[in-house]
Amino acid sequence: MPAKKPTKKLSESFVISQYFGFTDIKLPQVNKDDVLAAEKIRKYDSDFLDENLPPVEEHIAHLRMVNTEKMLEKPLPLFHYFEGSPRGPHRKIRAKKDENHIHLHIIGSPKSISESILIKTAIAILKNHGHKGLHVSMCNVGDEDIQKNFNKELTSYLRSHVNSMSATCREVFKKGSHSLIACNSLSEDILANTPDPVTFLNDGHCSHLGQVVDFLEGHEIPYEINKNILGNPHYSTDTVFTIIDEKTGEIVATGTRYNHLARKAGYKKDIPSASVHIKLSSKNKPVKKHPPYTEPKFYLIHIGQEAKNKSLMVIDSLREVGIPVYQSLGRDKLSTQMQIAQKKNFTHLIIMGHKEAIENGVIVRNMHNYEQDFVAINALPAYLKKIK
């Protein structure tokens, strides 16, 4: 008998991410061209000081790989998962041995569902590694034009208080306003009166922020709007957030949109993108082993924003019992979703519209005989298990 090929051992974090639609990609490596592109983008002589956010070179390396391997020719959005810290000429210090870095990216969608999926997936991974009492601290910093107006006012405000700063703060201020806010060494009095980027937002960005808030409230995820969560000035746009372990006060994940980075890095157009970076300590072992992700037999169809947000609740409840579902949360049109359903051999559709979302249920339709039942979300796992 021929020897069996060795199988790759999948991490629990990746298995969890698969249930939310992510696929494993190779770890992007930063090259000299990425570093040069980053140097042209940087606004300050020194780099931005925040160890919780990946440097701009690493995001550029990911976008380069997406472009080189023609991933954008596939149906968008793309859900990417990779582990580790990208190596290259930009990293002078190696990542800590007792930390595992996980990156989730959603490429090609400007919609708020991207942030919702990233937050939901990150929290599921963190909880499975023993983190409890997680809450989200977030803000919306708008697009490049909005940021210019905000940064002008922020810098002016900080300059007016420079004589009240410590020598350390004045030195950090040379690296830019964002670095000074991120360094956690400013006095509470100065921080309390900094300008609020939310007040600079237009209607579109306010609506985007409101949709993320609706998701957090609908899923009962504790959150706060924090005007001092500004992201990375070299690439962050729109939603920026941190996930904090309330017990330790530690930032365990950071997320941001980077909608305009592709064009800044020399590509012809913007690629709307969002990501979250998760730090897992080796001390936090997985508390639960998930069944391997298999090809889904069920397809979750959503109709409307409320159903889209609540669909994540359905996906998460099914993940807990090891039932994978195919979803197209990055798409809006019902016709597109139905076309996908026709191409793939799903045994059942799980349909959630506005009415079902309000009633906390779904319609399960048998694709062989077209019989269907209304099923409450909390009863859905048991219902689908009987089908399997």
C-alpha positions in Angstrom: 0.0 0.0 0.0 1.3 3.5 -0.8 2.2 5.6 2.2 -0.4 8.1 3.3 0.4 11.7 2.6 0.9 13.7 5.9 -2.0 15.9 6.7 -1.5 19.5 7.8 -2.6 20.1 11.3 -5.1 22.9 11.4 -5.2 25.3 14.3 -8.4 25.7 16.2 -8.4 29.4 15.3 -8.4 28.6 11.6 -11.2 26.0 12.0 -13.3 28.6 13.7 -12.6 31.2 11.0 -13.7 28.7 8.3 -17.2 28.6 9.8 -17.4 32.4 9.1 -16.1 32.0 5.6 -12.4 32.5 5.8 -9.8 30.6 3.7 -6.2 29.9 4.6 -3.6 31.7 2.6 0.2 31.6 2.8 1.9 34.1 5.0 2.7 37.2 2.9 6.5 38.1 3.0 7.5 41.8 2.9 10.1 42.6 0.2 12.1 45.7 -0.5 9.5 47.1 -2.9 6.9 46.9 -0.1 9.3 48.8 2.2 9.9 51.5 -0.5 6.2 51.9 -1.1 5.6 52.3 2.6 8.4 54.9 2.9 6.6 57.0 0.2 3.3 56.7 2.1 4.5 57.7 5.6 3.6 61.1 6.6 6.3 61.5 9.3 10.0 61.1 9.5 9.6 58.4 12.1 7.1 55.5 11.9 3.8 55.5 13.8 4.2 54.2 17.4 1.6 51.5 18.1 2.6 47.9 18.6 -1.0 46.7 18.4 -1.3 47.6 14.7 0.7 45.9 11.9 3.1 48.3 10.0 2.0 49.6 6.7 4.5 47.4 4.8 2.7 44.2 5.9 -0.7 45.5 4.5 1.1 46.5 1.3 2.6 43.0 1.0 -0.8 41.4 1.4 -2.3 43.7 -1.3 0.7 42.9 -3.6 0.1 39.2 -3.2 -3.7 39.7 -3.9 -2.8 41.6 -7.1 0.1 39.3 -8.3 -1.9 36.1 -7.9 -5.0 37.7 -9.6 -7.2 37.0 -6.6 -9.4 40.0 -7.5 -10.6 38.1 -10.5 -12.5 35.8 -8.2 -15.9 36.7 -6.8 -15.6 39.3 -4.2 -15.3 39.8 -1.3 -12.3 37.6 -0.4 -12.0 36.2 3.1 -8.3 35.7 4.1 -6.8 34.1 7.1 -3.1 33.7 7.9 -1.0 33.1 11.0 2.4 34.5 12.1 4.3 37.7 11.6 5.4 38.5 8.0 9.2 38.5 7.7 11.2 41.0 5.7 13.6 43.9 5.7 11.2 46.0 7.8 11.3 43.9 10.9 14.2 44.7 13.2 12.7 42.9 16.2 11.3 39.3 16.1 7.9 38.6 17.3 7.7 37.3 20.9 8.0 33.5 21.1 5.0 33.2 23.5 2.7 35.0 21.1 0.8 33.8 18.1 -0.4 36.4 15.6 -3.5 35.8 13.6 -4.7 38.1 10.7 -8.1 38.2 9.2 -8.8 40.2 6.0 -11.9 40.9 4.0 -11.0 42.3 0.6 -13.3 43.9 -1.9 -16.3 45.1 0.2 -16.9 48.6 1.5 -19.9 47.4 3.5 -20.2 47.4 7.3 -20.8 43.7 7.3 -17.1 43.3 6.9 -16.4 44.8 10.3 -19.2 42.8 11.8 -17.8 39.5 10.5 -14.3 40.4 11.6 -15.4 41.3 15.2 -17.6 38.3 15.5 -14.9 35.9 14.3 -12.2 37.5 16.5 -14.4 37.3 19.6 -15.1 33.6 18.8 -11.4 32.8 18.5 -10.5 34.8 21.6 -13.2 33.2 23.7 -12.1 29.7 22.6 -8.7 30.7 24.0 -10.1 31.5 27.4 -10.7 35.2 27.1 -13.8 36.4 28.9 -15.4 39.8 29.4 -14.4 41.1 26.0 -15.6 44.5 24.9 -15.1 46.6 21.8 -13.7 50.2 21.8 -14.2 51.8 18.4 -14.4 54.9 16.3 -14.8 56.0 12.7 -12.1 58.3 11.3 -13.7 58.8 7.9 -11.9 59.0 4.5 -8.7 61.0 3.6 -10.5 64.3 3.2 -12.2 64.0 6.6 -8.9 62.9 8.2 -7.1 66.0 6.8 -9.6 68.3 8.5 -9.6 66.3 11.8 -5.8 66.0 11.9 -5.3 69.8 11.4 -7.6 70.5 14.4 -6.0 67.7 16.5 -2.5 68.9 15.8 -3.5 72.5 16.6 -5.1 71.5 19.9 -2.1 69.4 21.0 0.4 72.2 20.1 -1.6 74.6 22.3 -1.0 72.3 25.2 2.6 71.3 24.5 3.9 73.3 27.5 1.7 71.1 29.7 3.2 67.9 28.4 6.1 65.9 29.8 9.4 65.7 28.0 8.5 62.2 26.9 5.2 63.4 25.3 6.9 66.3 23.6 9.4 63.9 22.0 6.7 61.5 20.9 4.8 64.4 19.4 7.6 64.8 16.9 6.4 61.5 15.4 2.9 62.9 14.9 -0.4 63.4 16.6 -1.5 59.8 16.2 1.6 58.6 18.0 1.1 60.9 20.9 -2.5 59.7 21.3 -1.5 56.1 21.0 1.4 56.2 23.5 -0.9 56.4 26.5 1.4 58.9 28.3 -0.8 62.1 27.8 -2.5 63.4 30.8 -6.2 62.7 31.2 -7.0 66.5 31.2 -5.5 66.9 27.7 -7.0 63.7 26.3 -10.5 64.6 27.6 -10.7 67.6 25.4 -9.2 66.4 22.1 -11.3 66.9 19.0 -13.7 64.0 18.2 -13.3 62.6 14.7 -17.0 61.5 14.6 -18.0 65.2 14.5 -16.2 65.5 11.1 -18.1 62.6 9.5 -20.5 63.1 6.6 -23.9 61.3 6.4 -22.4 58.2 4.6 -19.7 57.6 7.2 -22.2 58.3 10.1 -24.5 55.6 8.5 -21.6 53.2 8.3 -20.8 53.7 12.0 -24.4 53.3 12.9 -24.6 50.0 11.1 -21.6 48.6 13.1 -23.2 49.8 16.3 -26.5 48.2 15.4 -24.6 44.9 14.9 -22.8 45.2 18.3 -26.1 46.0 20.1 -28.0 43.2 18.3 -25.4 40.7 19.3 -25.1 42.1 22.9 -21.4 42.8 22.5 -20.3 45.4 25.0 -18.8 48.4 23.2 -17.9 52.1 23.6 -17.3 54.9 21.1 -13.8 56.1 21.9 -12.6 59.3 20.1 -9.0 58.4 20.8 -9.1 55.1 18.8 -7.6 56.6 15.6 -6.0 53.6 13.9 -2.8 53.9 11.8 -2.4 57.3 10.1 -0.7 55.6 7.1 -3.6 53.4 6.1 -6.6 53.5 8.4 -10.0 54.7 7.2 -13.5 54.5 8.4 -14.0 51.9 11.2 -11.1 51.4 13.7 -11.5 49.3 16.8 -9.8 47.4 19.6 -11.0 44.4 21.5 -10.1 44.5 25.1 -10.0 41.8 27.8 -11.7 43.5 30.7 -10.1 41.3 33.3 -6.6 42.1 32.3 -7.2 45.4 30.5 -5.1 44.0 27.7 -5.7 44.9 24.0 -6.1 41.4 22.4 -7.1 42.4 18.9 -7.0 45.5 16.7 -9.0 46.2 13.6 -9.2 48.8 10.9 -10.4 49.5 7.4 -7.7 50.4 4.8 -9.8 51.4 1.8 -7.3 53.7 0.1 -4.0 51.9 0.7 -3.9 50.1 -2.6 -4.0 53.4 -4.6 -1.4 54.9 -2.2 0.8 51.9 -2.9 0.7 52.5 -6.7 -2.3 50.5 -7.8 -4.8 52.0 -10.3 -7.7 52.1 -7.9 -8.8 51.7 -4.3 -9.6 48.3 -3.0 -12.0 48.5 -0.1 -10.6 46.3 2.6 -10.8 45.6 6.4 -8.8 43.5 8.8 -8.3 42.5 12.4 -5.0 41.5 14.0 -5.3 39.1 17.0 -2.6 38.3 19.5 -2.9 35.0 21.3 -0.6 34.1 24.2 0.8 30.6 24.3 -0.6 30.5 27.9 -4.1 30.6 26.5 -4.8 27.1 25.2 -8.0 26.3 23.2 -10.8 25.3 25.5 -12.8 23.5 22.9 -11.9 21.4 19.9 -14.2 22.1 16.9 -15.2 19.4 14.4 -13.2 19.7 11.1 -14.9 22.1 8.7 -16.6 20.1 5.9 -18.3 21.1 2.7 -21.6 22.7 3.7 -25.0 21.2 2.7 -26.9 24.2 3.9 -26.9 27.7 2.4 -27.8 30.7 4.5 -29.7 33.4 2.5 -30.3 36.9 4.0 -32.7 39.6 2.8 -32.0 43.1 4.2 -29.5 44.6 6.7 -31.2 43.4 9.8 -31.2 39.9 8.6 -27.6 40.2 7.4 -26.5 41.2 10.9 -28.5 38.5 12.6 -27.3 35.9 10.2 -24.0 36.0 12.1 -25.9 34.8 15.1 -27.1 31.8 13.2 -23.6 31.0 11.9 -22.1 31.2 15.4 -24.8 29.0 16.9 -24.2 26.4 14.3 -20.4 26.7 14.7 -20.8 25.8 18.3 -22.2 22.4 17.3 -20.1 21.8 14.3 -22.6 22.5 11.5 -21.0 24.5 8.6 -23.2 26.7 6.5 -22.4 28.5 3.2 -23.1 32.2 3.3 -22.8 35.2 1.0 -23.0 38.0 3.5 -20.8 40.1 1.3 -23.5 40.2 -1.3 -26.8 42.1 -1.1 -28.9 41.0 -4.0 -31.3 38.1 -3.5 -31.0 37.2 -7.2 -27.2 36.7 -6.8 -27.7 34.5 -3.7 -30.2 32.4 -5.6 -27.9 32.0 -8.5 -25.3 30.6 -6.1 -27.8 28.3 -4.6 -28.6 26.9 -8.1 -25.0 26.3 -9.0 -24.1 24.4 -5.8 -25.8 21.2 -4.6 -27.3 22.4 -1.3 -29.8 20.1 0.3 -31.5 22.9 2.2 -31.7 26.7 2.2 -31.8 28.7 5.4 -33.6 31.9 4.7 -33.8 35.0 6.9 -35.7 38.1 5.9 -36.8 41.1 7.8 -39.8 39.3 9.3 -37.7 36.3 10.4 -35.0 38.5 11.9 -37.6 40.3 14.1 -39.1 36.9 15.1 -35.6 35.4 15.8 -36.1 32.6 13.4 -35.4 31.3 9.9 -37.2 29.4 7.1 -35.6 26.1 6.3 -36.5 25.0 2.7 -35.9 21.5 1.4 -34.4 21.8 -2.1 -35.7 18.4 -3.2 -39.4 18.8 -2.5 -39.5 22.6 -1.6 -41.3 21.9 1.7 -40.3 24.5 4.3 -40.6 25.1 8.1 -40.2 28.1 10.3 -37.5 27.4 12.9 -36.5 29.5 15.9 -32.8 30.3 15.9 -32.2 28.6 19.2 -33.9 25.4 17.9 -32.1 25.4 14.5 -29.0 23.3 15.5 -31.2 20.5 16.7 -33.4 20.8 13.6 -30.4 20.6 11.2 -28.8 17.7 13.1 -31.9 15.6 12.4 -31.5 16.4 8.7 -27.9 15.4 8.7 
